[in-house]
Amino acid sequence: MRSFRQKVFVSYILLLLLFLGLMFPFVTNSVQQIVFRSMNDCADELIQELIVAKNAEEMVENLKERRSLLFYRVGILDSQRRLLYDSHTKRLLGTPFFPLQFVTHPEIEDALQYGSGYAEEYSHLLGQKLIYVAKRFFFHDEPYVIRLAFPYQYIHDLRYGFTFGFLFFGSLLLFLFSGIAVIVLNHFSSPIRDIIRAIRNYKEGNLGTLPDIHLKTDPQDEFTHLANTVNSLSKRVRSEIQLVTRERNEKEAILESLSEGVIAVDQEFRVSYANKTALAFLDLPRTIVGKQLPESLHPKYQRLLQRCTTTQALATDEIEIKRPARNLYLNLIATPQHGEGALLVLHDTSTHHHITEMRKAFIANASHELKTPITVIRGFAETLHENSELPQETIQEVTQRIVDNCRRMTSIIKNLLTIADIENLPSFRVSPYSLVDLVHNCAKTTQAVWPHASISVVPAGDDPFEVEVDGSLIEIAISNLLDNAVKYAENAPEITVHLAHSTPWITIAISDNGIGIAEEELENIFQRFYRVNKTRSSKLGSSGLGLSIVETIVQKHLGRVEVSSTLGKGSTFTIYLPHRLSEALQKLEETSQ
């Protein structure tokens, strides 16, 4: 039972049943006491009438004269328990009855011993159950007993009538009081029901916040004060919830925007929070929250967290995660959370490792590229120095080799300086150019060096394709691509340059009929000093810096370069440049701020 009214109603029912259960012995005992007192008082009245007689015979005669006014049956006994008179015995027994016979009954014994006695016995003489009351009195200093009898059936009827009436009126009063109590309770509990109805939707989840409670009671009523208190607490709770929610959202926004991965675990190492960066690093689903970190992850995670929580001190480590494209390097930092778990921060150092590796490769490649011509130059120079009498033809051949390697070194150094210059491109060198004119200039320059090459420029329509660029650098990028297209052609080079608009880009697609590039090599061709065909590249004097210069130039113009190629059929390099570089630079600055 949940309702207070139900509890009250059931309580009254139980009280009624208890009242009815206790009523029967109470009424029975009350009626018995009433009868006993009534017969006892009547016995006292008779005794007062009898003790004025001169002797026992006169006392008996006085009792006989009052027989019509007496109870159903009356008798007198002396101190030896001899029956002096009985109102019914002689009449019913006739000759067998004689006075002064001895009579023994419990009520008579109690009367002689204690002054009065009471008993309920079946009378064989009268054939019914009687109630007997015996009382002792003194006559001429001798104890006598007067014994009164009354039919039990009359007492039983009296008990029944008394019990019924008492129970009827008692039950009526109890039900009346219960009804009044229920009405009063219903009236006083009405504000409580209004409060419950007001907050039920919030309890069932239909409302996000606890609504205000409005009662139709007196403003000074205690329930009104209760409702006002609840409303005040509700407003305070809503304010606190909004504050906590705002702070939580801000913290989550900050954590989600971090480039570092963040994972929070409890004492059982179950994940309580993980930002998207951490999920991406570890290749975990969002459903990992609430679960333990999978055992398939690197064992260093578990060891680091266990050491952190055990020592309650900062713990660090570093791991390498194998990836198909490029390995991922992470610095791990585990921080204890005051006995509530730990916080694991994952810092991606892959770029640092990649730059370090590129720097090492660059130094090694640059050293190797410069070392080779220097070695050749030194060797030929020593030959000339040690053999001054060489034939003129040999001297010319040796000096030509020295000149060629010097040019190669000059080309390498020039390309390196070009890359350094590109990486520090100032904005004042950017100005409007016609892309069609730039491409035609590059085509003419290439054909001047490679007359057998066929270069076609195909603009989409008559648009001049005006762009904001550093003209000299864009010419370098396009010229490098055209030179490569000529160098790596098996037959007569046929090159087509397509210009087109592709919002928000202007595209330059350079297609050739060269030897093509293998698919597995495509992702590496823009790396510095990387050469697909090293033998052919060496013969052509390639240093492996041309495509790296192209990519750097295009990226400095906030564009991108893509390549598609088929072995034996040729390649297509596509450059994407923004229409308005100044606007793109301004947006980039605003975003960085």
C-alpha positions in Angstrom: 0.0 0.0 0.0 1.5 3.3 -1.1 -1.4 5.8 -0.4 -1.5 7.4 3.0 -5.4 7.3 2.7 -5.3 3.6 2.1 -3.1 3.1 5.1 -5.5 5.1 7.3 -8.6 3.2 5.9 -7.0 -0.2 6.5 -5.9 1.0 10.0 -9.6 1.9 10.8 -10.8 -1.5 9.5 -8.2 -3.3 11.7 -9.3 -1.1 14.7 -12.9 -2.0 14.0 -12.1 -5.7 13.9 -10.1 -5.4 17.1 -12.9 -3.5 18.7 -15.4 -6.2 17.8 -13.1 -8.9 19.0 -12.7 -7.2 22.4 -16.3 -6.2 22.7 -17.7 -9.7 23.4 -15.8 -10.5 26.6 -16.2 -6.8 27.7 -20.0 -6.9 27.3 -20.3 -10.4 28.8 -18.3 -9.3 31.9 -20.2 -6.0 32.1 -23.6 -7.7 32.1 -22.4 -10.3 34.6 -21.3 -7.5 36.9 -24.5 -5.6 36.5 -26.6 -8.7 37.3 -24.4 -9.5 40.3 -24.6 -6.0 41.7 -28.4 -5.9 41.1 -28.9 -9.2 42.9 -26.5 -8.2 45.6 -28.4 -5.0 46.3 -31.6 -6.9 46.4 -30.1 -9.3 48.9 -29.1 -6.4 51.1 -32.7 -5.1 51.0 -34.1 -8.5 52.0 -31.5 -8.8 54.8 -32.6 -5.5 56.2 -36.2 -6.7 56.3 -35.3 -10.1 57.8 -33.0 -9.1 60.6 -35.9 -7.2 62.4 -37.7 -10.5 63.1 -37.7 -11.9 66.6 -36.6 -15.4 65.7 -35.8 -17.6 62.7 -39.5 -18.8 62.2 -40.6 -15.2 62.0 -37.8 -14.4 59.6 -38.9 -17.2 57.3 -42.5 -16.0 57.5 -41.5 -12.5 56.5 -39.6 -13.9 53.5 -42.7 -15.9 52.5 -44.9 -12.9 52.6 -42.5 -11.1 50.2 -42.2 -14.0 47.8 -44.3 -12.3 45.1 -41.9 -9.4 45.1 -38.8 -11.5 45.0 -36.5 -12.9 42.3 -37.3 -16.1 40.5 -36.0 -18.2 43.5 -34.9 -17.4 47.0 -33.7 -19.4 50.0 -32.2 -19.1 53.5 -29.6 -21.3 55.2 -28.1 -21.2 58.7 -24.4 -21.5 59.6 -24.5 -25.3 59.4 -25.6 -25.0 55.8 -29.1 -26.3 56.7 -31.8 -25.1 54.4 -34.4 -23.2 56.4 -36.5 -22.1 53.4 -36.6 -22.4 49.6 -39.3 -20.7 47.5 -39.5 -23.6 45.0 -38.2 -26.8 46.6 -41.2 -27.8 48.7 -43.7 -26.9 46.0 -41.8 -29.0 43.4 -40.7 -31.9 45.6 -43.7 -32.1 47.9 -43.4 -34.8 50.7 -39.7 -35.7 50.0 -38.6 -32.2 51.0 -38.1 -31.5 54.6 -36.5 -28.4 56.2 -33.2 -28.4 57.9 -31.6 -30.6 55.2 -28.0 -29.8 54.4 -27.1 -28.0 51.1 -23.7 -27.5 49.7 -23.0 -25.2 46.7 -19.9 -23.1 45.8 -21.7 -19.8 46.1 -22.8 -20.7 49.6 -19.2 -21.7 50.6 -17.9 -18.4 49.2 -20.6 -16.5 51.0 -19.8 -18.1 54.4 -16.1 -17.6 53.9 -15.9 -14.2 52.1 -19.3 -12.6 52.7 -20.7 -13.2 49.1 -20.6 -15.7 46.3 -21.6 -16.1 42.7 -22.2 -19.2 40.5 -23.9 -20.3 37.3 -25.3 -23.8 37.7 -27.8 -26.1 36.1 -30.8 -26.8 38.4 -32.1 -30.3 37.9 -35.1 -29.4 40.1 -36.1 -26.5 37.8 -34.7 -28.0 34.6 -32.7 -24.9 33.5 -29.5 -23.1 34.2 -29.7 -20.4 36.9 -27.5 -17.7 38.2 -27.0 -17.8 41.9 -25.9 -15.0 44.3 -25.4 -15.9 48.0 -24.7 -13.4 50.7 -23.9 -13.8 54.4 -25.7 -11.9 57.2 -25.9 -12.2 61.0 -29.1 -12.7 62.9 -28.8 -12.9 66.7 -25.0 -13.1 66.3 -25.4 -16.2 64.1 -24.3 -16.3 60.5 -27.0 -16.9 57.9 -26.9 -17.1 54.1 -29.6 -15.7 51.8 -29.4 -17.3 48.4 -31.0 -15.7 45.3 -31.4 -17.3 41.9 -32.3 -15.9 38.5 -32.8 -17.7 35.2 -29.6 -17.7 33.0 -31.7 -17.4 29.8 -32.9 -13.9 30.9 -29.2 -12.9 31.5 -28.3 -14.4 28.1 -31.0 -12.4 26.4 -29.9 -9.3 28.3 -26.3 -9.9 27.2 -27.3 -10.4 23.6 -29.4 -7.3 23.5 -26.8 -5.3 25.3 -24.0 -6.6 23.1 -25.9 -5.9 19.9 -26.9 -2.4 20.9 -23.5 -1.6 22.2 -21.8 -3.0 19.1 -24.3 -1.3 16.8 -23.9 2.1 18.3 -20.2 1.7 18.8 -19.7 0.6 15.2 -21.9 3.4 14.0 -19.8 5.9 15.9 -16.6 4.3 14.7 -17.7 4.3 11.0 -18.9 7.9 11.4 -15.6 8.9 12.9 -13.8 7.0 10.2 -15.8 8.8 7.5 -15.1 12.1 9.1 -11.4 11.2 9.4 -11.2 10.2 5.8 -12.8 13.4 4.7 -10.5 15.4 6.9 -7.5 13.5 5.7 -8.6 13.8 2.1 -8.9 17.5 2.5 -5.5 17.9 4.2 -3.8 15.5 1.8 -5.2 17.3 -1.3 -2.2 19.7 -1.5 0.2 16.7 -1.3 -1.6 15.1 -4.2 -1.3 18.3 -6.1 2.4 18.4 -5.5 2.7 14.7 -6.6 0.8 15.4 -9.8 2.9 18.5 -10.5 6.2 16.5 -10.3 5.0 13.2 -11.7 5.9 14.1 -15.3 9.4 15.0 -14.2 9.7 11.7 -12.2 8.6 9.7 -15.3 11.1 11.5 -17.5 8.6 13.4 -19.6 10.0 16.8 -18.5 13.7 17.8 -18.4 13.3 20.1 -15.5 11.2 20.1 -12.3 8.2 22.3 -12.9 6.9 25.0 -10.5 4.2 23.9 -8.0 1.1 26.1 -7.6 -1.5 25.3 -4.9 -4.9 26.7 -4.3 -4.4 26.9 -0.6 -4.1 29.8 1.9 -0.8 31.6 1.3 -0.1 31.1 5.1 -0.8 27.4 4.9 2.1 25.0 5.7 1.6 23.2 2.4 2.0 26.5 0.5 5.2 27.1 2.4 6.3 23.5 1.4 5.4 24.1 -2.3 7.3 27.4 -2.2 10.3 25.8 -0.6 10.3 23.0 -3.3 10.0 25.6 -6.0 12.9 27.5 -4.6 15.0 24.3 -4.3 13.9 23.4 -7.9 15.1 26.7 -9.2 18.4 26.4 -7.4 18.8 22.8 -8.7 18.0 23.9 -12.3 20.6 26.7 -12.0 23.2 24.3 -10.6 22.4 21.7 -13.3 22.7 24.4 -16.0 26.0 25.5 -14.6 27.3 22.0 -14.4 26.0 21.1 -17.9 27.6 24.3 -19.3 30.9 23.6 -17.6 30.8 19.9 -18.7 30.0 20.9 -22.3 32.8 23.5 -22.3 35.3 20.9 -20.9 34.1 18.3 -23.4 34.4 20.9 -26.2 37.9 21.7 -25.1 38.8 18.0 -24.8 37.3 17.2 -28.2 39.2 20.0 -29.9 42.5 18.9 -28.5 45.0 17.3 -30.9 46.0 15.0 -28.0 44.0 12.0 -27.1 42.4 11.9 -23.6 41.1 8.7 -22.0 39.7 8.7 -18.4 39.4 5.3 -16.6 38.0 4.4 -13.2 39.6 2.2 -10.5 38.6 -1.0 -12.4 40.2 0.5 -15.6 36.8 1.0 -17.3 36.7 3.8 -19.7 34.6 6.7 -18.4 35.5 9.2 -21.1 37.4 9.2 -24.4 37.7 12.1 -26.9 37.5 11.5 -30.6 41.2 12.0 -31.0 42.0 9.1 -28.6 39.4 6.9 -30.4 41.0 7.7 -33.7 44.5 7.0 -32.4 43.6 3.6 -30.9 41.0 2.8 -33.6 38.3 2.3 -30.9 34.5 2.8 -31.2 32.5 5.3 -29.2 30.8 2.4 -27.4 34.1 1.7 -25.5 32.9 4.1 -22.9 31.7 2.1 -19.8 33.9 -0.9 -20.8 37.4 -1.9 -20.1 40.2 -1.2 -22.6 40.5 -4.3 -24.9 43.3 -6.7 -24.2 44.3 -6.5 -27.9 45.7 -3.0 -27.4 49.4 -2.5 -26.7 50.3 -4.0 -23.2 52.1 -0.7 -22.3 48.7 0.9 -21.7 47.7 -1.5 -18.9 51.2 -1.4 -17.3 51.3 2.3 -17.4 47.9 2.8 -15.8 48.6 0.1 -13.2 51.9 1.8 -12.3 50.2 5.2 -12.1 47.4 4.1 -9.9 49.6 2.0 -7.6 52.3 4.7 -7.1 49.8 7.6 -7.3 52.4 9.4 -9.4 52.8 10.6 -13.0 54.0 7.8 -15.4 55.2 8.2 -19.0 56.0 5.9 -21.8 56.2 5.8 -25.6 54.8 3.3 -28.1 54.7 2.7 -31.8 51.5 1.5 -33.5 51.9 -0.3 -36.8 49.7 1.2 -39.5 49.5 0.2 -43.2 50.2 3.7 -44.5 52.5 5.1 -41.8 53.4 4.0 -38.3 51.9 6.0 -35.4 54.1 7.2 -32.6 52.5 8.2 -29.3 53.8 9.6 -26.1 51.8 8.3 -23.2 51.3 10.3 -20.0 49.2 8.7 -17.1 48.0 10.9 -14.3 46.3 9.6 -11.1 42.9 11.0 -10.2 43.0 11.0 -6.4 41.9 7.4 -5.9 39.1 7.6 -8.6 41.1 6.1 -11.5 43.6 7.7 -13.9 43.8 10.0 -16.9 45.7 8.8 -20.0 47.0 11.5 -22.4 48.2 10.4 -25.9 50.4 12.8 -27.7 51.0 12.1 -31.4 54.7 12.5 -32.2 54.4 10.9 -35.6 55.1 14.3 -37.4 58.2 14.8 -35.3 59.4 11.3 -36.1 58.5 11.7 -39.7 60.3 15.1 -39.9 63.3 13.6 -38.2 63.3 10.7 -40.6 62.9 13.1 -43.6 65.7 15.3 -42.3 68.0 12.3 -41.9 66.9 11.1 -45.4 67.4 14.6 -46.8 70.8 15.0 -45.4 71.8 11.5 -46.5 70.4 12.1 -50.0 71.8 15.6 -50.4 75.1 14.3 -49.2 75.0 11.5 -51.6 73.8 13.6 -54.5 76.6 16.2 -53.9 79.2 13.6 -53.0 78.8 11.8 -56.4 79.7 14.8 -58.7 82.4 16.0 -56.2 84.0 12.5 -56.3 83.8 12.5 -60.1 85.3 16.0 -60.3 88.1 15.1 -57.9 88.9 11.9 -59.7 89.2 13.6 -63.1 91.1 16.6 -61.6 93.6 14.2 -60.1 93.9 12.4 -63.4 94.7 15.7 -65.1 97.1 16.7 -62.4 99.0 13.4 -62.4 99.0 13.0 -66.2 100.0 16.2 -67.8 100.9 14.6 -71.1 97.5 13.1 -71.8 96.2 13.4 -75.4 94.2 16.5 -76.2 91.0 14.4 -76.9 91.3 12.7 -73.5 91.8 16.1 -71.8 88.7 17.5 -73.6 86.6 14.5 -72.5 87.8 14.7 -68.9 87.2 18.4 -68.7 83.7 17.9 -70.2 82.9 15.4 -67.5 84.1 17.9 -64.9 81.9 20.6 -66.4 78.8 18.3 -66.6 79.2 17.3 -62.9 79.7 21.0 -61.9 76.4 21.8 -63.7 74.8 18.9 -61.9 76.0 20.2 -58.6 74.8 23.7 -59.6 71.4 22.3 -60.5 71.1 20.5 -57.1 72.1 23.6 -55.2 69.8 25.8 -57.2 66.9 23.4 -56.5 67.7 23.4 -52.8 67.8 27.1 -52.7 64.5 27.2 -54.7 62.9 25.0 -52.0 64.2 27.3 -49.3 63.0 30.3 -51.2 59.5 28.8 -51.7 59.1 28.0 -48.0 59.6 31.7 -47.2 57.3 33.0 -49.9 56.3 36.7 -49.0 52.9 37.9 -49.9 54.1 41.0 -51.8 55.4 38.8 -54.6 51.8 37.6 -55.4 50.1 39.5 -58.2 47.4 38.8 -60.8 48.5 36.7 -63.8 46.9 35.1 -66.9 47.3 31.4 -66.4 47.0 30.9 -70.2 50.0 33.1 -70.8 52.1 31.5 -68.0 51.4 28.0 -69.5 52.3 29.2 -73.0 55.5 30.7 -71.8 56.4 27.4 -70.1 55.6 25.4 -73.2 57.8 27.6 -75.4 60.7 27.3 -73.0 60.4 23.5 -72.9 60.1 23.2 -76.7 63.2 25.4 -77.0 65.2 22.8 -75.1 63.3 19.8 -76.5 62.3 20.7 -80.0 60.9 17.2 -80.8 58.3 17.6 -78.0 54.7 18.3 -78.9 52.9 20.5 -76.3 49.2 21.5 -76.7 47.5 24.0 -74.4 43.7 23.5 -74.3 41.9 26.2 -72.2 38.2 25.7 -71.5 36.7 28.5 -73.5 38.2 32.0 -74.1 38.6 32.7 -70.4 42.2 34.1 -69.7 42.0 32.2 -66.3 43.3 35.1 -64.2 44.9 34.0 -60.9 46.8 35.7 -58.0 50.1 33.9 -57.9 53.8 34.3 -57.8 54.3 34.0 -61.6 58.0 32.9 -61.5 57.3 30.1 -59.0 54.2 28.8 -60.9 56.3 28.8 -64.1 58.9 26.7 -62.3 56.2 24.2 -61.2 54.7 23.9 -64.6 58.1 23.7 -66.3 59.2 20.9 -64.0 56.2 18.9 -64.9 56.7 19.5 -68.6 60.4 18.6 -68.4 59.5 15.4 -66.6 56.9 14.6 -69.3 59.5 15.0 -72.0 62.3 13.1 -70.2 60.2 10.0 -69.4 58.7 9.6 -72.8 59.6 6.4 -74.7 58.7 7.8 -78.1 58.0 11.3 -79.4 56.7 13.2 -76.4 53.0 14.3 -76.8 51.9 16.6 -73.9 48.5 18.2 -73.4 47.8 20.9 -70.9 44.1 21.3 -70.0 42.9 24.4 -68.1 39.5 24.4 -66.5 37.3 26.0 -63.7 36.3 23.7 -60.8 34.8 25.9 -58.1 36.5 27.1 -56.0 39.6 26.0 -58.0 41.3 26.6 -61.3 42.8 23.3 -62.5 45.9 22.7 -64.7 46.0 19.1 -65.9 49.3 18.0 -67.7 49.0 14.7 -69.5 51.8 12.8 -71.2 52.4 9.6 -73.2 55.4 8.5 -71.1 56.3 5.3 -69.4 53.9 5.9 -66.4 54.4 5.3 -62.7 53.6 2.1 -60.8 50.7 2.5 -58.3 52.8 1.6 -55.3 55.2 4.4 -56.2 52.6 7.2 -56.4 52.6 8.0 -52.7 56.3 8.6 -52.6 57.1 10.6 -55.8 56.8 14.0 -54.1 59.4 13.1 -51.5 62.7 14.9 -51.8 65.4 13.0 -53.6 63.0 10.1 -54.4 63.4 8.7 -57.9 61.2 6.0 -59.4 63.7 4.8 -62.0 67.1 5.6 -60.5 69.1 4.4 -63.5 67.1 6.4 -66.0 67.0 9.4 -63.6 70.8 9.4 -63.3 71.3 9.3 -67.0 68.9 12.3 -67.4 70.6 14.2 -64.6 67.6 14.1 -62.3 68.2 14.9 -58.6 64.7 13.8 -57.3 63.8 17.3 -56.2 61.6 18.4 -59.1 58.2 17.0 -58.0 59.0 18.1 -54.4 59.5 21.6 -55.6 56.2 21.4 -57.5 54.3 20.3 -54.4 55.9 22.9 -52.2 55.1 25.7 -54.7 51.4 24.6 -55.1 51.0 24.2 -51.3 52.4 27.7 -50.7 49.6 28.9 -53.0 47.1 27.1 -50.8 46.5 24.6 -53.5 47.2 20.9 -54.1 48.6 18.6 -56.7 47.3 15.1 -57.6 48.6 12.4 -59.9 47.1 9.5 -61.8 49.2 7.1 -63.9 49.1 3.9 -65.9 52.3 2.0 -66.7 53.1 2.1 -70.4 50.4 4.7 -71.2 51.4 7.8 -69.4 50.6 10.1 -66.4 48.4 13.1 -65.6 49.5 15.7 -63.0 46.7 18.0 -61.9 47.3 21.3 -60.1 44.5 22.9 -58.1 44.9 26.7 -57.5 42.4 29.0 -55.7 40.7 31.7 -57.8 41.6 34.5 -55.3 44.7 33.7 -53.3 44.4 36.9 -51.2 40.9 36.0 -50.0 42.1 32.4 -49.2 45.0 33.8 -47.2 42.7 36.2 -45.3 40.4 33.3 -44.4 43.3 31.2 -43.3 44.5 34.1 -41.0 41.1 34.5 -39.5 40.8 30.8 -38.9 44.2 30.6 -37.2 43.2 33.6 -34.9 
